[in-house]
Amino acid sequence: MARRNWQSVVEDMTRVQKLVHLAMRQDDYDVDRIRIELLQMRRRAYEDELTIQARRVGCPGRSGRLENGPILSELNAMCAEEAAGIINTYDYDLAGAILTIFTETPTANRYVYAKRLQAWQEKRTSWKAPQIAEWTEGSARSKAQQDFYTFNNIGGVAELLPKAAVCPVCIGWVERGEVSLREAENNPPPYHPNCPHLWSTSPDRVAREECPLLWMGE
């Protein structure tokens, strides 16, 4: 997805507006900070979901443990890409907020901008942070399910939960009810921002003596 060009918006700003944007914009340092936060969140959710799926196949004693390797590298790459997008969107939204203040108060000085932008930032964070967290955890759990059933070669069925849905894609899967586990894992949620859905799996059980052989992220 193409990133929004906040730089071109800032180029047309007044000197005061440019200084305000410079003071409040986020940069590569913030990208790396957010990447680390997303990776920690995603790794915890991934490992927890592996533990949940092991319990569902009849191996409650196994816990997810994601070691350094290709999967962790893949998760890190996802987090790096998303972090860059998050910062880019923030800087673009910040430019828009500055222009909105100017439209409302053409005489605003940098102190007025700073005060109003602080309120804007707090309001934005109140809904943006939960949205990012939901997406990060949901995508991590979906990938954990995919990897668990692919590497362990276990079948079964699944249904999309919760049953309440608003977007056409989510409604379609909910109305289908149970589908094969393979089909479910080939169509992982989240399907859109603020998507709360996750496949509820009902896998085939494995023999107790096979539990130590389960792939659990190692």
C-alpha positions in Angstrom: 0.0 0.0 0.0 1.4 3.4 -1.0 2.3 5.6 1.9 0.7 9.1 2.3 3.0 11.9 1.3 2.9 14.2 4.4 6.1 15.9 3.2 4.2 17.6 0.3 1.6 18.8 2.7 4.2 20.3 5.0 6.0 22.0 2.1 3.0 24.3 1.6 2.7 25.3 5.3 3.6 28.5 6.9 6.9 28.8 8.8 5.2 28.5 12.2 3.2 25.4 11.0 6.4 23.8 9.7 8.1 24.4 13.0 5.2 22.9 14.9 5.1 19.8 12.7 8.9 19.4 13.1 8.6 19.6 16.9 5.8 17.0 17.0 6.5 14.6 14.1 7.8 11.1 14.7 10.9 9.7 12.9 13.0 6.6 12.4 13.7 6.4 16.1 10.0 6.1 16.7 9.7 3.5 13.9 12.2 1.3 15.7 10.6 1.8 19.1 7.2 0.8 17.8 8.7 -2.1 15.9 10.0 -3.5 19.2 6.7 -2.9 21.0 4.8 -4.7 18.2 7.2 -7.6 18.1 6.9 -8.1 21.8 3.1 -8.0 21.6 3.0 -10.3 18.5 5.4 -12.8 20.0 3.5 -13.1 23.2 0.2 -13.6 21.4 1.8 -16.1 19.0 3.3 -18.3 21.8 0.0 -18.1 23.8 -2.0 -19.2 20.8 0.3 -22.2 20.2 -0.3 -23.2 23.8 -4.1 -22.9 23.3 -4.0 -25.0 20.2 -1.8 -27.7 21.9 -4.4 -28.0 24.6 -7.2 -28.3 22.0 -5.5 -31.3 20.4 -5.1 -33.0 23.7 -1.7 -31.9 24.9 -2.2 -29.5 27.8 1.4 -29.9 29.0 2.9 -28.2 25.9 3.7 -24.5 25.7 4.5 -22.3 22.8 8.1 -21.2 22.5 9.2 -19.2 19.5 13.0 -19.3 19.1 15.2 -17.3 16.8 14.6 -18.4 13.3 12.7 -17.8 10.1 9.3 -17.4 11.8 10.6 -14.8 14.3 12.3 -13.0 11.5 9.1 -13.0 9.5 7.2 -11.5 12.5 9.9 -8.9 12.9 9.6 -8.0 9.2 5.9 -7.6 9.6 6.3 -5.4 12.6 9.0 -3.2 10.9 6.7 -2.6 7.9 3.7 -1.8 10.1 5.7 0.5 12.4 6.8 2.5 9.4 3.2 2.7 8.2 2.0 3.8 11.7 4.6 6.6 11.9 3.9 7.7 8.3 0.1 7.9 9.1 0.7 9.8 12.3 2.9 12.4 10.6 0.3 12.8 7.8 -2.6 13.1 10.3 -0.5 15.6 12.3 -0.2 17.8 9.2 -4.0 17.6 8.7 -4.6 18.5 12.3 -2.3 21.6 12.0 -4.2 22.7 8.9 -7.5 22.2 10.7 -6.4 24.4 13.5 -5.4 27.1 11.0 -8.8 26.9 9.4 -10.5 27.3 12.7 -8.1 30.0 14.1 -6.0 31.7 11.3 -4.2 33.8 13.9 -3.0 30.8 15.9 0.6 31.0 17.1 2.8 28.1 18.1 1.5 28.0 21.6 -2.1 27.7 20.4 -1.0 25.0 18.0 0.9 23.1 20.8 -2.0 23.2 23.2 -4.6 22.1 20.7 -2.4 19.4 19.2 -1.8 17.9 22.6 -5.5 17.4 23.0 -5.7 16.1 19.4 -2.9 13.6 20.1 -4.5 12.3 23.3 -7.8 11.8 21.6 -6.2 10.1 18.6 -4.2 7.7 20.9 -7.3 6.8 22.8 -8.8 5.0 19.8 -5.7 4.3 17.6 -3.7 2.4 20.2 -6.4 -0.2 20.9 -6.9 -0.6 17.1 -3.3 -1.3 16.6 -3.1 -3.7 19.5 -6.2 -5.6 18.2 -4.7 -6.0 14.8 -1.3 -7.0 16.0 -2.6 -9.7 18.4 -5.3 -11.0 16.0 -2.8 -11.4 13.1 -0.3 -13.1 15.4 -2.9 -15.6 16.7 -4.0 -16.3 13.2 -0.5 -17.0 12.0 0.2 -19.2 15.1 -2.9 -21.3 14.2 -1.7 -21.6 10.6 1.8 -22.7 11.6 0.6 -25.0 14.3 -1.7 -27.0 12.0 0.6 -26.9 9.0 3.7 -28.1 10.8 1.8 -30.7 12.9 -0.4 -31.8 10.0 -3.5 -31.9 12.0 -7.0 -31.6 10.6 -10.4 -30.7 12.0 -13.0 -27.9 11.6 -13.3 -24.3 12.7 -15.9 -21.5 12.9 -15.4 -17.7 12.9 -16.1 -16.0 16.2 -17.7 -13.8 17.5 -20.9 -14.4 15.6 -21.6 -10.6 15.5 -20.2 -9.2 12.2 -20.6 -6.0 10.2 -18.4 -6.3 7.1 -19.4 -8.5 4.1 -16.3 -10.8 4.4 -16.9 -11.4 8.1 -20.6 -11.9 7.7 -19.9 -14.4 4.9 -17.6 -16.6 7.0 -19.9 -16.4 10.1 -22.9 -17.5 8.1 -21.0 -20.5 6.7 -20.6 -21.9 10.2 -18.1 -24.8 10.4 -15.6 -25.1 7.7 -12.6 -27.4 7.3 -9.6 -26.4 9.4 -7.5 -26.1 6.2 -9.9 -23.7 4.6 -10.0 -21.6 7.8 -6.3 -21.4 8.0 -6.0 -20.5 4.3 -8.3 -17.5 5.1 -6.9 -16.0 8.3 -8.4 -12.9 10.0 -8.2 -10.0 10.7 -9.9 -9.0 7.5 -10.0 -5.2 8.2 -9.1 -2.7 10.9 -11.1 -3.2 14.1 -11.8 -6.8 13.0 -12.4 -8.8 16.3 -12.7 -12.2 14.6 -10.6 -15.3 15.1 -11.1 -18.9 14.0 -12.4 -21.1 16.9 -10.7 -24.4 16.1 -12.1 -27.9 16.8 -9.1 -30.1 15.8 -8.6 -33.8 15.7 -7.0 -35.1 18.9 -3.5 -36.6 18.9 -2.4 -39.6 20.9 -0.9 -38.7 24.3 2.4 -40.3 23.4 2.7 -38.0 20.4 2.4 -34.9 22.5 6.1 -34.5 23.0 6.6 -34.6 19.2 4.3 -31.6 18.6 5.9 -28.6 16.8 5.5 -25.7 19.3 7.6 -23.0 17.7 11.0 -24.4 18.5 
